[in-house]
Amino acid sequence: MGIALPQFLLDIDGASGGILLLWIVGVCILLPLVITVIYLSRSSKYTGNYVMHQTLSAYYYLTKPSLAPSKVMDVFTKAAEYMEIPVRRTDDEPLQKLFISVRCELSLDPKNVKQEQAKFWKQHPAIVKTELLIQAQLTRESAALSPALQGDFRRVLELAPRLLEELLKMAVLPRTAQGHGWLRPAVGVAVPLSARKSSGVRRNFTFLAARSFQ
């Protein structure tokens, strides 16, 4: 009985058996094993909605009964997916320019502007970058982004809808034995992104989700 194998495996004197064994082990055992390990390691990080378990933990921990609407953005940007967005040295100058453009939309105390700005920039660089890119979408400043930031901007918007969905689920999650949730965070996530009005337009998460793929 013959076996259909490439001819070069059968023409090597005294070595064909070893090569055949290595080929079988590599293709039939090691390759499927590597693929399985990669798949399991990736799938264990995500929920059925392709949101990281780490993100859900952060949203659950940061969602408080006293969560003000103006602080919802602070919770939203703590997603683990956004923390993985690369921050390059070349991003410093474009982000500084973007900060100046959207500064009035950030939750900064006008009575302590300098301290608030310093506090904002002391956050994790990925969080700073994410919030500025989201504000670029909400204020229609995205056209002025540098080419390097455009890719990150699209990634932020691509992730936004499902992250918003999970944050809303976390906000309305029953927190008492009677199955009641917390009204303030639920309203804060579902309706306003901030308690302020800008240019006569109410900034909200619904607006962000609806515009994410435009």
Accessible surface in RSA format (square Angstrom, percent):
REM  Atomic radii and reference values for relative SASA: ProtOr
REM  Chains: A
REM  Algorithm: Lee & Richards
REM  Probe-radius: 1.40
REM  Slices: 20
REM RES _ NUM      All-atoms   Total-Side   Main-Chain    Non-polar    All polar
REM                ABS   REL    ABS   REL    ABS   REL    ABS   REL    ABS   REL
RES MET A   1   239.43 124.0 148.99  98.6  90.44 215.3 122.62 104.3 116.81 154.8
RES GLY A   2    72.18  89.0   0.00   N/A  72.18  89.0  39.95 109.6  32.23  72.2
RES ILE A   3   129.26  73.6 106.27  79.2  23.00  55.4 110.67  79.7  18.59  50.5
RES ALA A   4   107.82  99.1  69.18 106.8  38.64  87.9  81.31 114.5  26.51  70.2
RES LEU A   5    35.23  19.6  12.98   9.3  22.25  55.9  16.33  11.5  18.90  50.9
RES PRO A   6    62.45  45.5  49.37  45.0  13.08  47.5  61.69  50.9   0.76   4.7
RES GLN A   7   116.61  65.2 109.25  79.8   7.36  17.5  51.80 110.3  64.81  49.2
RES PHE A   8   128.15  64.1 121.34  75.2   6.81  17.7 125.67  76.2   2.48   7.1
RES LEU A   9     3.39   1.9   2.94   2.1   0.45   1.1   2.94   2.1   0.45   1.2
RES LEU A  10    97.88  54.5  72.34  51.8  25.54  64.2  73.00  51.3  24.88  67.0
RES ASP A  11    86.32  60.5  61.33  61.0  25.00  59.1  30.93  72.8  55.39  55.2
RES ILE A  12    71.21  40.5  65.30  48.6   5.92  14.3  69.33  49.9   1.88   5.1
RES ASP A  13   140.61  98.5 113.15 112.6  27.46  64.9  42.14  99.2  98.47  98.2
RES GLY A  14    92.16 113.6   0.00   N/A  92.16 113.6  45.97 126.1  46.19 103.5
RES ALA A  15    38.48  35.4  33.86  52.3   4.62  10.5  38.00  53.5   0.47   1.3
RES SER A  16    33.06  27.9  32.11  42.9   0.95   2.2   2.76   5.9  30.30  42.5
RES GLY A  17    49.77  61.4   0.00   N/A  49.77  61.4  39.04 107.1  10.73  24.0
RES GLY A  18    42.63  52.6   0.00   N/A  42.63  52.6  34.39  94.4   8.24  18.5
RES ILE A  19    55.91  31.8  54.74  40.8   1.17   2.8  54.90  39.5   1.01   2.7
RES LEU A  20    46.49  25.9  46.49  33.3   0.00   0.0  46.49  32.6   0.00   0.0
RES LEU A  21   110.15  61.3 108.20  77.4   1.95   4.9 109.94  77.2   0.21   0.6
RES LEU A  22   132.31  73.7 124.99  89.4   7.32  18.4 125.32  88.0   6.99  18.8
RES TRP A  23   110.56  44.4 102.31  49.5   8.25  19.4  90.41  48.2  20.15  32.7
RES ILE A  24    71.30  40.6  71.30  53.1   0.00   0.0  71.30  51.3   0.00   0.0
RES VAL A  25    49.95  32.9  49.95  45.2   0.00   0.0  49.95  43.4   0.00   0.0
RES GLY A  26    25.93  32.0   0.00   N/A  25.93  32.0  21.63  59.4   4.30   9.6
RES VAL A  27    70.25  46.2  64.78  58.6   5.47  13.2  65.34  56.8   4.91  13.3
RES CYS A  28    75.44  57.1  51.89  57.9  23.56  55.4  22.13  56.1  53.31  57.5
RES ILE A  29    97.91  55.7  92.37  68.8   5.53  13.3  95.55  68.8   2.35   6.4
RES LEU A  30    92.95  51.8  92.93  66.5   0.02   0.0  92.95  65.3   0.00   0.0
RES LEU A  31    96.31  53.6  93.02  66.5   3.29   8.3  96.12  67.5   0.19   0.5
RES PRO A  32    61.05  44.5  56.55  51.6   4.49  16.3  60.62  50.0   0.43   2.6
RES LEU A  33    99.84  55.6  96.10  68.7   3.74   9.4  99.57  69.9   0.28   0.7
RES VAL A  34    79.56  52.3  77.44  70.1   2.11   5.1  79.56  69.1   0.00   0.0
RES ILE A  35   102.51  58.3 100.61  75.0   1.90   4.6 101.65  73.2   0.86   2.3
RES THR A  36    65.97  46.9  62.46  63.3   3.51   8.4  41.56  55.8  24.41  36.9
RES VAL A  37    86.14  56.7  83.25  75.4   2.89   7.0  85.48  74.3   0.66   1.8
RES ILE A  38    94.02  53.5  92.96  69.3   1.05   2.5  94.02  67.7   0.00   0.0
RES TYR A  39   145.05  67.7 141.12  80.3   3.93  10.2 100.78  75.7  44.27  54.6
RES LEU A  40   102.18  56.9  99.34  71.1   2.84   7.1  99.42  69.8   2.75   7.4
RES SER A  41    59.01  49.9  48.01  64.1  10.99  25.3  45.79  97.5  13.22  18.5
RES ARG A  42   142.07  59.7 141.86  72.3   0.21   0.5  39.22  53.6 102.85  62.3
RES SER A  43    48.07  40.6  30.62  40.9  17.45  40.2  31.18  66.4  16.88  23.7
RES SER A  44    77.52  65.5  52.39  69.9  25.13  57.9  50.04 106.6  27.48  38.5
RES LYS A  45    95.11  46.4  88.86  54.5   6.25  14.9  57.74  52.0  37.36  39.8
RES TYR A  46    55.31  25.8  46.33  26.4   8.99  23.4  27.48  20.6  27.84  34.3
RES THR A  47    29.63  21.1  17.72  18.0  11.91  28.4  23.56  31.6   6.08   9.2
RES GLY A  48    79.69  98.3   0.00   N/A  79.69  98.3  47.38 130.0  32.31  72.4
RES ASN A  49    45.41  31.3  38.86  37.6   6.55  15.8  15.49  37.3  29.92  28.9
RES TYR A  50   154.44  72.1 153.70  87.4   0.74   1.9 105.53  79.3  48.91  60.3
RES VAL A  51     0.00   0.0   0.00   0.0   0.00   0.0   0.00   0.0   0.00   0.0
RES MET A  52     6.39   3.3   6.39   4.2   0.00   0.0   1.99   1.7   4.39   5.8
RES HIS A  53    88.56  48.4  87.07  60.5   1.49   3.8  61.91  63.8  26.66  31.0
RES GLN A  54   129.35  72.3 120.20  87.8   9.15  21.8  40.63  86.5  88.72  67.3
RES THR A  55     0.06   0.0   0.00   0.0   0.06   0.1   0.06   0.1   0.00   0.0
RES LEU A  56    37.67  21.0  36.98  26.5   0.68   1.7  37.17  26.1   0.50   1.3
RES SER A  57    72.53  61.3  61.52  82.1  11.02  25.4  38.24  81.4  34.29  48.0
RES ALA A  58    26.52  24.4  18.35  28.3   8.16  18.6  26.04  36.7   0.48   1.3
RES TYR A  59     0.00   0.0   0.00   0.0   0.00   0.0   0.00   0.0   0.00   0.0
RES TYR A  60   116.00  54.2 112.67  64.1   3.33   8.7  70.24  52.8  45.76  56.4
RES TYR A  61   152.14  71.0 147.16  83.7   4.98  13.0 103.54  77.8  48.59  59.9
RES LEU A  62    53.25  29.7  48.44  34.7   4.82  12.1  48.76  34.2   4.50  12.1
RES THR A  63     2.14   1.5   0.30   0.3   1.84   4.4   0.28   0.4   1.85   2.8
RES LYS A  64    93.25  45.5  93.25  57.2   0.00   0.0  60.00  54.0  33.25  35.4
RES PRO A  65    69.99  51.0  60.06  54.8   9.93  36.1  60.24  49.7   9.75  60.6
RES SER A  66    78.53  66.4  65.88  87.9  12.64  29.1  41.01  87.3  37.51  52.6
RES LEU A  67    16.05   8.9  11.79   8.4   4.27  10.7  16.05  11.3   0.00   0.0
RES ALA A  68    23.76  21.8  22.49  34.7   1.28   2.9  22.49  31.7   1.28   3.4
RES PRO A  69    29.44  21.5  29.44  26.8   0.00   0.0  29.44  24.3   0.00   0.0
RES SER A  70    27.29  23.1  26.50  35.4   0.80   1.8  11.14  23.7  16.15  22.6
RES LYS A  71    92.90  45.3  92.76  56.9   0.14   0.3  56.44  50.8  36.46  38.8
RES VAL A  72     0.19   0.1   0.19   0.2   0.00   0.0   0.19   0.2   0.00   0.0
RES MET A  73     6.66   3.5   6.66   4.4   0.00   0.0   6.66   5.7   0.00   0.0
RES ASP A  74    42.38  29.7  41.20  41.0   1.18   2.8  18.33  43.1  24.05  24.0
RES VAL A  75     7.88   5.2   7.72   7.0   0.16   0.4   7.88   6.8   0.00   0.0
RES PHE A  76     0.00   0.0   0.00   0.0   0.00   0.0   0.00   0.0   0.00   0.0
RES THR A  77     0.22   0.2   0.21   0.2   0.01   0.0   0.00   0.0   0.22   0.3
RES LYS A  78    61.13  29.8  53.25  32.7   7.88  18.8  43.71  39.3  17.42  18.6
RES ALA A  79     0.00   0.0   0.00   0.0   0.00   0.0   0.00   0.0   0.00   0.0
RES ALA A  80     6.74   6.2   4.90   7.6   1.84   4.2   6.16   8.7   0.59   1.6
RES GLU A  81     9.83   5.6   5.22   3.9   4.61  11.0   5.64  10.9   4.19   3.4
RES TYR A  82     0.41   0.2   0.34   0.2   0.08   0.2   0.41   0.3   0.00   0.0
RES MET A  83    69.14  35.8  53.09  35.1  16.05  38.2  51.96  44.2  17.18  22.8
RES GLU A  84   107.06  61.5  78.87  59.7  28.19  67.1  43.47  84.1  63.59  51.9
RES ILE A  85    10.51   6.0   5.03   3.7   5.49  13.2   6.94   5.0   3.57   9.7
RES PRO A  86    77.04  56.1  66.54  60.7  10.49  38.1  77.04  63.6   0.00   0.0
RES VAL A  87    61.43  40.4  27.53  24.9  33.91  81.7  27.53  23.9  33.91  92.0
RES ARG A  88    78.35  32.9  72.76  37.1   5.58  13.3  59.80  81.7  18.55  11.2
RES ARG A  89   224.50  94.3 207.60 105.8  16.90  40.2  80.99 110.7 143.51  87.0
RES THR A  90   102.96  73.2  84.52  85.7  18.43  43.9  86.99 116.8  15.97  24.1
RES ASP A  91     0.91   0.6   0.91   0.9   0.00   0.0   0.00   0.0   0.91   0.9
RES ASP A  92    87.51  61.3  83.51  83.1   4.00   9.5  31.26  73.6  56.25  56.1
RES GLU A  93   112.05  64.3 106.55  80.6   5.50  13.1  42.96  83.1  69.09  56.4
RES PRO A  94    30.42  22.2  23.39  21.3   7.03  25.5  26.82  22.1   3.60  22.4
RES LEU A  95     7.96   4.4   7.96   5.7   0.00   0.0   7.96   5.6   0.00   0.0
RES GLN A  96    87.12  48.7  87.12  63.7   0.00   0.0  29.44  62.7  57.68  43.7
RES LYS A  97   127.73  62.3 123.89  76.0   3.84   9.1  77.67  69.9  50.07  53.3
RES LEU A  98     9.67   5.4   6.59   4.7   3.08   7.7   9.37   6.6   0.30   0.8
RES PHE A  99     7.08   3.5   7.08   4.4   0.00   0.0   7.08   4.3   0.00   0.0
RES ILE A 100   110.29  62.8  98.33  73.3  11.96  28.8  98.33  70.8  11.96  32.5
RES SER A 101    58.36  49.3  30.40  40.6  27.96  64.4  12.88  27.4  45.48  63.7
RES VAL A 102     0.14   0.1   0.00   0.0   0.14   0.3   0.14   0.1   0.00   0.0
RES ARG A 103    93.44  39.2  90.73  46.2   2.71   6.5  15.17  20.7  78.27  47.4
RES CYS A 104    96.94  73.3  72.68  81.1  24.26  57.0  49.79 126.1  47.15  50.8
RES GLU A 105    13.28   7.6   8.64   6.5   4.64  11.1   0.85   1.6  12.43  10.1
RES LEU A 106     5.22   2.9   0.71   0.5   4.51  11.3   1.03   0.7   4.19  11.3
RES SER A 107    33.37  28.2  16.04  21.4  17.34  39.9  13.80  29.4  19.57  27.4
RES LEU A 108    33.88  18.9  16.54  11.8  17.34  43.6  17.61  12.4  16.27  43.8
RES ASP A 109    55.14  38.6  47.89  47.7   7.25  17.1  21.35  50.2  33.79  33.7
RES PRO A 110   110.76  80.7  91.06  83.0  19.71  71.6  94.01  77.6  16.76 104.1
RES LYS A 111   184.22  89.9 149.56  91.8  34.66  82.5 100.23  90.2  83.99  89.5
RES ASN A 112    66.31  45.7  59.41  57.4   6.90  16.6   8.72  21.0  57.59  55.7
RES VAL A 113    64.76  42.6  60.79  55.0   3.97   9.6  60.79  52.8   3.97  10.8
RES LYS A 114   179.29  87.5 170.82 104.8   8.47  20.2 115.10 103.6  64.19  68.4
RES GLN A 115   130.33  72.9 121.49  88.8   8.84  21.1  44.03  93.7  86.30  65.5
RES GLU A 116    38.18  21.9  37.12  28.1   1.06   2.5   0.00   0.0  38.18  31.2
RES GLN A 117    37.76  21.1  37.74  27.6   0.02   0.0   5.84  12.4  31.92  24.2
RES ALA A 118    49.17  45.2  38.93  60.1  10.24  23.3  47.76  67.3   1.40   3.7
RES LYS A 119   143.83  70.2 140.24  86.0   3.59   8.5  87.97  79.2  55.86  59.5
RES PHE A 120    12.83   6.4   8.38   5.2   4.45  11.6  12.51   7.6   0.32   0.9
RES TRP A 121    81.39  32.7  60.94  29.5  20.44  48.0  56.39  30.1  25.00  40.6
RES LYS A 122   172.81  84.3 138.14  84.8  34.68  82.6  89.64  80.7  83.17  88.6
RES GLN A 123    53.64  30.0  39.22  28.7  14.42  34.3  31.03  66.1  22.61  17.1
RES HIS A 124    88.32  48.3  74.63  51.9  13.68  35.0  55.32  57.0  32.99  38.4
RES PRO A 125    74.24  54.1  68.38  62.3   5.86  21.3  73.15  60.4   1.09   6.8
RES ALA A 126     0.91   0.8   0.76   1.2   0.16   0.4   0.86   1.2   0.05   0.1
RES ILE A 127    12.82   7.3  12.55   9.4   0.27   0.6  12.82   9.2   0.00   0.0
RES VAL A 128     4.18   2.8   4.18   3.8   0.00   0.0   4.18   3.6   0.00   0.0
RES LYS A 129     0.36   0.2   0.36   0.2   0.00   0.0   0.36   0.3   0.00   0.0
RES THR A 130     0.34   0.2   0.16   0.2   0.18   0.4   0.18   0.2   0.16   0.2
RES GLU A 131     8.48   4.9   8.48   6.4   0.00   0.0   0.00   0.0   8.48   6.9
RES LEU A 132     0.00   0.0   0.00   0.0   0.00   0.0   0.00   0.0   0.00   0.0
RES LEU A 133     0.07   0.0   0.07   0.1   0.00   0.0   0.07   0.1   0.00   0.0
RES ILE A 134     0.06   0.0   0.06   0.0   0.00   0.0   0.06   0.0   0.00   0.0
RES GLN A 135     8.19   4.6   8.19   6.0   0.00   0.0   0.00   0.0   8.19   6.2
RES ALA A 136     0.00   0.0   0.00   0.0   0.00   0.0   0.00   0.0   0.00   0.0
RES GLN A 137     9.83   5.5   9.50   6.9   0.34   0.8   0.34   0.7   9.50   7.2
RES LEU A 138     0.90   0.5   0.71   0.5   0.18   0.5   0.71   0.5   0.18   0.5
RES THR A 139    28.29  20.1  12.64  12.8  15.65  37.3  14.01  18.8  14.28  21.6
RES ARG A 140   122.63  51.5  99.49  50.7  23.14  55.1  69.24  94.6  53.38  32.4
RES GLU A 141    58.60  33.6  56.20  42.5   2.41   5.7   3.19   6.2  55.42  45.2
RES SER A 142    24.81  21.0  24.50  32.7   0.30   0.7   2.19   4.7  22.62  31.7
RES ALA A 143   101.38  93.2  66.55 102.7  34.83  79.2  76.15 107.2  25.24  66.9
RES ALA A 144    87.23  80.2  49.27  76.0  37.96  86.4  60.26  84.9  26.97  71.4
RES LEU A 145    16.70   9.3   3.65   2.6  13.05  32.8   5.56   3.9  11.13  30.0
RES SER A 146    28.98  24.5  21.30  28.4   7.69  17.7  26.81  57.1   2.17   3.0
RES PRO A 147   123.81  90.2 106.40  97.0  17.41  63.3 110.53  91.3  13.28  82.5
RES ALA A 148    52.08  47.9  32.13  49.6  19.95  45.4  44.49  62.6   7.59  20.1
RES LEU A 149     0.35   0.2   0.35   0.2   0.00   0.0   0.35   0.2   0.00   0.0
RES GLN A 150    44.84  25.1  44.84  32.8   0.00   0.0  20.04  42.7  24.80  18.8
RES GLY A 151    33.52  41.3   0.00   N/A  33.52  41.3  25.70  70.5   7.82  17.5
RES ASP A 152    13.75   9.6  13.08  13.0   0.68   1.6   0.35   0.8  13.41  13.4
RES PHE A 153    15.05   7.5  15.05   9.3   0.00   0.0  15.05   9.1   0.00   0.0
RES ARG A 154   149.48  62.8 144.20  73.5   5.28  12.6  66.93  91.5  82.55  50.0
RES ARG A 155   101.00  42.4  98.44  50.2   2.56   6.1  34.31  46.9  66.69  40.4
RES VAL A 156     0.04   0.0   0.04   0.0   0.00   0.0   0.04   0.0   0.00   0.0
RES LEU A 157     5.67   3.2   5.67   4.1   0.00   0.0   5.67   4.0   0.00   0.0
RES GLU A 158    78.35  45.0  74.73  56.5   3.62   8.6  19.74  38.2  58.61  47.9
RES LEU A 159     0.89   0.5   0.89   0.6   0.00   0.0   0.89   0.6   0.00   0.0
RES ALA A 160     0.10   0.1   0.10   0.1   0.00   0.0   0.10   0.1   0.00   0.0
RES PRO A 161    38.19  27.8  31.32  28.6   6.87  25.0  32.40  26.7   5.79  36.0
RES ARG A 162    67.38  28.3  65.75  33.5   1.64   3.9  16.35  22.3  51.03  30.9
RES LEU A 163     0.25   0.1   0.25   0.2   0.00   0.0   0.25   0.2   0.00   0.0
RES LEU A 164    13.67   7.6  11.82   8.5   1.85   4.7  12.14   8.5   1.53   4.1
RES GLU A 165    82.35  47.3  75.81  57.4   6.53  15.6  31.07  60.1  51.28  41.9
RES GLU A 166    13.95   8.0  13.88  10.5   0.07   0.2   0.15   0.3  13.80  11.3
RES LEU A 167     0.45   0.3   0.45   0.3   0.00   0.0   0.45   0.3   0.00   0.0
RES LEU A 168    68.66  38.2  68.66  49.1   0.00   0.0  68.66  48.2   0.00   0.0
RES LYS A 169   102.65  50.1  98.76  60.6   3.89   9.3  68.91  62.0  33.74  35.9
RES MET A 170    22.09  11.4  21.58  14.3   0.51   1.2  20.98  17.8   1.10   1.5
RES ALA A 171     0.79   0.7   0.00   0.0   0.79   1.8   0.00   0.0   0.79   2.1
RES VAL A 172    81.08  53.4  65.50  59.3  15.58  37.6  67.89  59.0  13.20  35.8
RES LEU A 173    68.37  38.1  67.07  48.0   1.31   3.3  68.37  48.0   0.00   0.0
RES PRO A 174    79.74  58.1  62.73  57.2  17.01  61.8  62.90  51.9  16.84 104.7
RES ARG A 175    52.53  22.1  15.88   8.1  36.65  87.3  16.78  22.9  35.75  21.7
RES THR A 176    61.92  44.0  42.36  42.9  19.56  46.6  51.18  68.7  10.74  16.2
RES ALA A 177   108.14  99.4  56.97  87.9  51.17 116.4  70.26  98.9  37.88 100.3
RES GLN A 178   133.75  74.8 101.33  74.1  32.42  77.2  48.81 103.9  84.93  64.4
RES GLY A 179    42.62  52.6   0.00   N/A  42.62  52.6  22.04  60.5  20.58  46.1
RES HIS A 180   112.44  61.5 108.92  75.7   3.51   9.0  70.77  72.9  41.66  48.5
RES GLY A 181    38.05  46.9   0.00   N/A  38.05  46.9   8.39  23.0  29.66  66.4
RES TRP A 182    68.05  27.3  62.90  30.4   5.15  12.1  52.23  27.8  15.82  25.7
RES LEU A 183   142.63  79.4 131.37  94.0  11.26  28.3 135.44  95.1   7.19  19.3
RES ARG A 184   122.03  51.2 114.93  58.6   7.10  16.9  41.20  56.3  80.83  49.0
RES PRO A 185     0.00   0.0   0.00   0.0   0.00   0.0   0.00   0.0   0.00   0.0
RES ALA A 186    16.99  15.6  16.05  24.8   0.94   2.1  16.56  23.3   0.43   1.1
RES VAL A 187    67.69  44.5  65.77  59.5   1.92   4.6  67.67  58.8   0.02   0.1
RES GLY A 188     0.10   0.1   0.00   N/A   0.10   0.1   0.00   0.0   0.10   0.2
RES VAL A 189     4.24   2.8   2.44   2.2   1.80   4.3   2.44   2.1   1.80   4.9
RES ALA A 190    44.54  41.0  29.50  45.5  15.04  34.2  33.51  47.2  11.04  29.2
RES VAL A 191    84.89  55.9  81.92  74.2   2.97   7.2  84.65  73.6   0.23   0.6
RES PRO A 192     9.20   6.7   9.20   8.4   0.00   0.0   9.20   7.6   0.00   0.0
RES LEU A 193     5.77   3.2   4.22   3.0   1.54   3.9   4.22   3.0   1.54   4.2
RES SER A 194     8.93   7.5   8.93  11.9   0.00   0.0   7.95  16.9   0.98   1.4
RES ALA A 195    66.48  61.1  44.18  68.2  22.31  50.7  45.95  64.7  20.53  54.4
RES ARG A 196    87.61  36.8  81.23  41.4   6.38  15.2  71.25  97.4  16.37   9.9
RES LYS A 197   155.17  75.7 125.51  77.0  29.65  70.6  68.42  61.6  86.75  92.4
RES SER A 198    21.79  18.4  16.75  22.4   5.04  11.6  11.68  24.9  10.11  14.2
RES SER A 199   105.31  89.0  56.45  75.3  48.86 112.6  44.41  94.6  60.90  85.3
RES GLY A 200    75.28  92.8   0.00   N/A  75.28  92.8  35.23  96.7  40.05  89.7
RES VAL A 201    70.41  46.3  67.70  61.3   2.72   6.6  70.41  61.2   0.00   0.0
RES ARG A 202   100.91  42.4  91.06  46.4   9.84  23.4  38.66  52.8  62.25  37.7
RES ARG A 203    25.41  10.7  25.41  13.0   0.00   0.0   3.83   5.2  21.58  13.1
RES ASN A 204    31.39  21.6  31.39  30.3   0.00   0.0   2.87   6.9  28.52  27.6
RES PHE A 205     6.81   3.4   6.38   3.9   0.43   1.1   6.58   4.0   0.23   0.7
RES THR A 206    88.87  63.2  83.21  84.4   5.65  13.5  70.05  94.1  18.82  28.5
RES PHE A 207    46.62  23.3  40.73  25.2   5.89  15.3  46.51  28.2   0.12   0.3
RES LEU A 208     0.04   0.0   0.04   0.0   0.00   0.0   0.04   0.0   0.00   0.0
RES ALA A 209    37.01  34.0  27.30  42.1   9.70  22.1  27.50  38.7   9.51  25.2
RES ALA A 210    70.90  65.2  42.39  65.4  28.52  64.9  54.63  76.9  16.28  43.1
RES ARG A 211    87.15  36.6  87.15  44.4   0.00   0.0   1.99   2.7  85.15  51.6
RES SER A 212     5.16   4.4   0.00   0.0   5.16  11.9   0.00   0.0   5.16   7.2
RES PHE A 213   149.07  74.6 113.80  70.5  35.27  91.8 119.95  72.7  29.12  83.4
RES GLN A 214   143.27  80.1  83.77  61.2  59.50 141.7  71.84 152.9  71.43  54.2
END  Absolute sums over single chains surface
CHAIN  1 A    12917.8      10637.4       2280.3       8338.8       4579.0
END  Absolute sums over all chains
TOTAL         12917.8      10637.4       2280.3       8338.8       4579.0
